[in-house]
Amino acid sequence: MLGKSHLLVGLTAGVVLDSFAQLSGPPLTMSGSVPLSLVINKAIFYFMVGFGALLPDIDNARSTLGRKLGWVSREIQHVAGHRTLFHSILGLFLGSLLAIGLERLVEFLLSQRGFVFPAQFIGATHLVFFAVLFGCIMHIAADGLTEGGVPLMWPNHRRYGFPPNPHWRFRTGDWPEHLIVYSFMLLVGVGVYMAYIRI
């Protein structure tokens, strides 16, 4: 999938996850007053989901994240290749370690700037960890819909996808990708709207 598609799918799925699990706190629309800590938690959660949704393509120098990282991404692509380690279960494990590191960094930076409660909340809920990991999972799931599939069991190079027959999947950038992404967003938007209408 294209970078913008991964970002849209990741963030839209993040809305669904946060609506049910409330990882970043209660919905803003249900709060009588909106404390700054809640806004910070929401911003961190969705930023990290977006980051996670782009992260597996760090092995592609032409990807959205790859262009930002320049030579780092080019070297990773040269050593590992595209859709290898970073699109596998092993990659998710390593991504989990990265997420834990990012979580500790965010906690430290917030506490240094006096945002003690948000820092404690993030540490207690593992907000950054779950957000980055969820974004990565959504990226890999979305790439599983493309003709190329994903090597889930890397270093075994067998590719997996849905549907199992690659001829029934779409090619990255073709019209079915846009149809799937925007239909998913529309369905989630309608679902969220209907849920709030009932409240």
LINURSUL-V467803 format. One record per residue. PHI is phi as a letter, one per 40 degrees, with the letter a starting at -180 (999 if undefined). NEAR is the number of other C-alpha atoms within 8 Angstrom. D_FIRST is the distance of its C-alpha to the first C-alpha in Angstrom with 2 decimals. Layout:
PHI;NEAR;D_FIRST
PHI;NEAR;D_FIRST
//
This chain:
999;10;0.00
c;8;3.77
d;10;6.54
c;7;8.30
c;11;6.21
d;14;6.44
c;11;9.93
c;10;10.90
c;14;10.14
c;15;11.85
c;13;14.69
c;11;15.29
c;9;15.57
c;13;17.69
c;8;19.98
c;9;20.53
d;10;21.30
c;10;23.58
c;8;25.29
c;6;26.34
c;6;26.93
f;10;27.87
c;8;26.86
c;10;27.39
h;8;30.53
c;7;31.59
d;8;29.83
c;7;31.10
c;5;32.34
c;6;34.58
c;8;36.26
c;5;39.56
b;4;39.21
b;8;36.06
c;6;36.92
d;6;35.27
c;9;34.26
c;12;32.15
c;9;30.36
c;9;29.75
c;12;28.41
c;10;25.98
c;8;24.81
c;9;24.41
d;12;22.57
c;11;19.90
c;8;19.62
c;12;19.16
c;17;16.62
c;13;14.53
c;10;15.34
c;15;14.44
c;18;10.99
b;16;10.41
d;9;12.93
d;13;11.47
c;13;9.90
c;14;13.57
c;15;13.91
b;13;12.09
c;14;14.58
c;6;12.49
c;11;9.94
d;10;11.13
c;12;13.23
c;16;14.14
c;10;15.76
c;6;17.71
c;9;19.00
f;9;19.95
c;7;22.10
c;8;21.24
c;14;17.61
c;12;19.00
c;8;21.53
c;12;19.21
c;13;17.11
c;7;20.51
c;6;21.89
c;9;19.17
g;10;16.54
c;8;12.75
f;11;11.53
b;13;15.15
d;11;17.07
c;12;14.52
b;13;12.53
b;14;15.93
c;9;18.74
c;10;20.68
c;10;18.01
c;13;18.18
c;8;21.93
c;8;21.85
c;11;19.51
c;11;22.18
c;8;24.81
c;8;23.00
c;13;22.73
c;11;26.43
c;8;27.27
c;10;25.44
d;14;27.25
c;9;30.55
c;8;29.90
c;9;29.12
d;13;32.22
c;9;34.33
c;8;33.29
c;12;33.89
c;10;37.22
c;7;38.29
c;6;37.87
g;6;39.86
c;10;37.12
c;8;38.66
c;7;37.72
d;13;33.95
c;13;34.04
c;9;35.97
c;8;33.69
c;13;30.54
c;11;32.45
c;6;33.78
c;7;30.55
f;10;28.22
d;12;26.01
c;14;23.95
d;12;23.58
c;9;22.28
c;14;19.97
c;17;18.21
c;14;18.20
c;13;16.85
d;18;13.93
c;16;13.16
c;10;13.68
c;13;11.32
c;15;8.48
c;12;9.69
c;8;10.33
c;11;6.96
c;12;5.88
c;13;9.29
c;12;8.59
c;14;7.12
d;13;10.12
c;10;10.16
g;13;10.50
b;15;11.59
c;16;15.14
d;10;16.41
c;10;19.94
d;12;19.52
c;7;21.82
c;6;21.95
c;8;19.34
c;9;18.97
c;9;15.44
b;10;15.04
a;15;12.96
b;10;13.81
c;8;15.62
d;6;17.32
c;8;17.64
c;12;14.59
c;6;16.02
c;7;15.35
c;11;11.56
b;11;9.33
c;9;8.08
d;9;4.83
g;8;6.45
c;8;9.18
d;6;11.22
c;7;10.58
c;13;7.15
c;10;9.44
c;8;12.22
c;8;10.88
c;11;9.82
c;8;13.15
c;8;15.15
c;10;14.34
c;11;15.41
c;8;18.42
c;8;19.54
c;10;19.49
d;8;21.29
c;8;23.86
c;8;24.35
c;8;25.02
c;8;27.29
c;8;29.22
c;8;29.67
c;7;31.26
c;6;33.36
c;5;35.00
c;4;35.93
//
